[in-house]
Amino acid sequence: MQRVYEMVIVGAGPAGIAAAVESYLLGIRDILMLEKDENHNATIRKYYKDNKRVDKDWKGQKVELDGNIYFLDGTKETTLDFFDEVIQSHGIELKTHTEVSKIVKNGDIFEISIAGEILHAKYVVVTIGRMGKPNKPEYKIPSSIKSKVGYTLDDCKDGEKILVVGGGDSAIEYAVDLSTKNEVAICYRRATFRRANPTNQKDIANAIAHKEVRAILNVNISGLEDQDGRVKVLFDEVENEVYDRVIYAIGGTTPSAFLASSGIEEKDGKPVHDENYETATKGLFVAGDITQESGGSIALGLNHGYKIACHINAQKS
């Protein structure tokens, strides 16, 4: 007979972990959490610099935690350690390197398609992040310089001349962090960095004032070219420049194809759900960054998971 999980959670970020833990604490068992990367919280691992502060009140947004996961301010490292302990202490089964291609409801049971296998569950919670699929520029990047163009700091080397493209928190943090050992410029299509949180606005203003980072503001990029193995950036409003590396930090996109294949309706680029984060398909939920409500807030993601767990428990009672 096929195994039917009580709950399968797609994505092992804060919202997914909260959905699993809070459900477990309410007596729901046989929970499986799937993660396409090598470990939980891949966004924090990949896109947060080492020792980056991680605040409960993200961007100054005060959030009261509703559930049983008592998250506090910390760093990238302490946050990952915290969630390690949360998963282990609640016996949550985590299966990594597992990407879900689609979710189909057959009668009262969901069929979750992964490579070469179909899993079955009574409830499914989709908590995949948006940064897992970073936005890319509209113009084509020449294949000869693709190794010099990235979306994280993974391949950066000391002593490089680097252009960071973007005006949000990630872009600013990348630029400031890189500036300690590199010649760094940051290009943003607007005149100010008002999208960023107050701390990052202060940090980038200080870095620019001390000539640690050069700002190229109110400027658009029309393309990239290979210039002797380096990256020539074609600016629209100012003269072109050549860099050793270009890093794009221009946000992420909702994985619309996956949502459509799983029967999750979108409106204005956001998955449609009710106040309990349940989609039009009964028993199928969305939570965390994919809802575009949390804006990267771990606390809000935790609250989403708690709300879903309580709703499922109430339905079962």
Residue pairs with C-beta under 8 A, 6 or more apart in sequence:
2 120
3 120
4 109
4 120
4 121
4 122
5 30
5 31
5 32
5 119
5 120
5 121
5 122
6 23
6 28
6 29
6 30
6 31
6 121
6 122
6 123
7 19
7 20
7 23
7 28
7 30
7 31
7 32
7 121
7 122
7 123
7 124
7 125
7 312
8 31
8 32
8 33
8 34
8 110
8 112
8 119
8 121
8 123
8 124
8 125
9 16
9 19
9 20
9 31
9 32
9 33
9 34
9 124
9 125
9 127
10 16
10 34
10 100
10 103
10 112
10 124
10 125
10 126
10 127
10 128
11 33
11 34
11 35
11 126
11 127
11 128
11 129
11 288
11 290
12 33
12 34
12 35
12 39
12 40
12 41
12 42
12 94
12 96
12 127
13 40
13 41
13 42
13 43
13 44
13 127
13 128
13 129
13 288
13 289
13 301
14 41
14 71
14 83
14 288
14 298
14 301
14 302
14 305
15 125
15 127
15 287
15 288
15 289
15 294
15 301
15 302
15 304
15 305
16 33
16 40
16 125
16 127
16 287
16 288
16 305
17 33
17 40
17 69
17 83
17 86
17 87
17 92
17 305
18 67
18 69
18 301
18 302
18 303
18 304
18 305
18 306
18 309
19 125
19 127
19 285
19 287
19 304
19 305
19 308
19 309
20 31
20 33
20 87
20 90
20 92
20 305
21 67
21 68
21 69
21 86
21 87
21 90
21 92
21 305
22 67
22 68
22 69
22 305
22 306
22 308
22 309
22 310
23 31
23 308
23 309
23 312
23 313
24 31
24 90
24 91
24 92
25 68
25 90
25 309
26 309
26 310
26 313
27 313
28 309
28 312
28 313
28 316
31 92
31 93
32 93
32 95
32 119
32 121
33 40
33 87
33 92
33 93
33 94
33 95
34 95
34 98
34 100
34 112
34 114
35 42
35 94
35 95
35 96
35 97
35 98
36 42
36 96
36 97
36 98
36 99
36 100
36 132
37 45
37 46
37 96
37 97
37 132
38 96
38 97
39 45
39 96
40 80
40 83
40 84
40 87
40 94
41 79
41 80
41 83
42 129
42 132
43 129
43 131
43 132
43 289
44 54
44 76
44 79
44 80
45 76
45 80
46 131
46 152
46 154
47 131
47 152
47 170
48 54
48 76
49 76
49 153
49 173
49 174
49 177
50 76
50 77
51 75
51 76
51 77
52 75
52 76
52 173
53 73
53 74
53 75
53 199
54 73
54 74
54 75
54 76
54 78
54 79
54 298
55 73
56 63
56 65
56 71
56 72
56 73
56 298
56 299
57 63
57 299
58 197
58 295
58 296
58 297
58 298
58 299
58 300
59 169
59 197
59 198
59 295
59 296
59 297
60 197
60 198
61 295
61 297
61 300
63 297
63 299
63 300
63 303
65 71
65 299
65 302
65 303
66 302
66 303
66 306
66 307
67 302
67 303
67 305
67 306
67 309
68 306
69 86
69 302
69 306
71 82
71 298
71 299
71 302
74 82
79 298
87 94
98 114
98 115
99 114
99 115
100 112
100 113
100 114
100 258
101 113
101 114
101 115
101 258
101 261
102 113
102 258
102 261
102 262
103 110
103 111
103 112
103 113
103 124
103 126
103 261
103 262
103 263
103 284
104 110
104 111
104 113
104 262
104 263
105 111
105 263
105 281
105 283
105 284
108 122
108 283
109 120
109 121
109 122
110 120
110 121
110 122
110 123
110 124
110 283
110 284
111 118
111 119
111 120
112 118
112 119
112 120
112 121
112 124
122 283
123 283
123 284
123 285
123 312
124 283
124 284
124 285
125 285
125 286
125 287
125 305
125 308
126 259
126 262
126 264
126 271
126 284
126 285
126 286
126 287
126 290
127 286
127 287
127 288
127 290
127 301
127 304
127 305
128 255
128 258
128 288
128 290
129 252
129 288
129 289
129 290
130 251
130 252
130 253
130 254
130 289
130 290
130 292
131 251
131 252
131 289
132 252
132 255
133 252
133 253
133 255
134 151
134 248
134 250
134 251
134 252
134 253
135 248
135 250
135 251
135 252
135 253
136 151
136 248
137 165
137 221
137 248
137 250
139 221
139 222
139 223
139 224
140 223
141 149
141 224
142 224
142 225
142 226
144 226
144 229
145 224
145 226
145 229
145 230
145 231
147 155
148 229
148 230
148 231
148 243
148 244
148 245
148 246
149 224
149 231
149 245
149 246
149 247
149 248
150 156
150 245
150 246
150 247
150 248
151 247
151 248
151 249
152 247
153 174
153 177
153 178
153 247
155 245
156 162
156 178
156 182
156 245
156 247
158 181
158 182
159 181
159 182
160 182
160 183
160 243
160 244
160 245
161 182
161 183
161 242
161 243
161 244
161 245
162 178
162 182
162 183
162 184
162 185
162 243
162 244
162 245
162 246
162 247
163 184
163 185
163 186
163 187
163 216
163 231
163 233
163 241
163 243
163 245
163 246
163 247
164 171
164 174
164 175
164 178
164 184
164 185
164 186
164 187
164 246
164 247
164 249
165 171
165 186
165 187
165 188
165 221
165 246
165 247
165 248
165 249
165 250
166 186
166 188
166 248
166 249
166 250
166 251
167 186
167 188
167 189
167 190
167 193
167 195
167 196
168 195
168 196
168 249
168 250
168 251
169 195
169 196
169 197
169 200
169 296
170 249
171 186
171 188
171 249
171 250
172 186
172 193
172 196
172 200
172 201
172 203
172 204
173 200
173 203
174 247
174 249
175 184
175 185
175 186
175 204
175 207
175 213
176 200
176 203
176 204
176 207
176 212
176 213
178 184
178 247
179 207
179 212
179 213
180 212
184 212
184 213
184 214
185 213
185 214
185 215
185 216
185 241
185 243
186 204
186 213
186 214
186 215
186 216
187 216
187 217
187 219
187 221
187 233
187 235
188 215
188 216
188 217
188 218
188 219
189 218
189 219
189 220
190 217
190 218
191 217
191 218
192 217
193 200
193 201
193 204
194 201
196 204
204 213
204 215
207 213
208 214
208 215
216 235
216 238
218 237
219 235
219 236
219 237
219 238
220 235
220 236
220 237
221 233
221 234
221 235
221 236
222 234
222 235
222 236
223 234
224 231
224 232
224 233
224 234
224 246
225 231
225 232
225 234
226 232
227 242
230 242
230 243
230 244
231 242
231 243
231 244
231 245
231 246
232 240
232 241
232 242
233 240
233 241
233 242
233 243
233 246
234 240
235 241
252 289
254 266
254 269
254 270
254 271
254 290
254 292
255 290
256 266
256 269
259 265
259 266
259 271
260 266
262 284
263 279
263 280
263 281
263 284
264 271
264 272
264 279
264 280
264 281
264 284
264 286
265 271
265 272
265 279
265 280
266 272
269 292
270 291
270 292
271 279
271 286
271 290
271 291
272 279
272 280
273 279
273 285
273 286
273 291
276 285
276 307
276 308
276 311
277 285
277 286
277 287
277 291
277 304
277 307
277 308
277 311
278 284
278 285
278 308
278 311
279 285
279 286
285 308
287 301
287 304
287 305
287 308
288 294
288 301
288 304
288 305
289 295
289 296
289 301
291 304
293 300
293 304
294 300
294 301
294 304
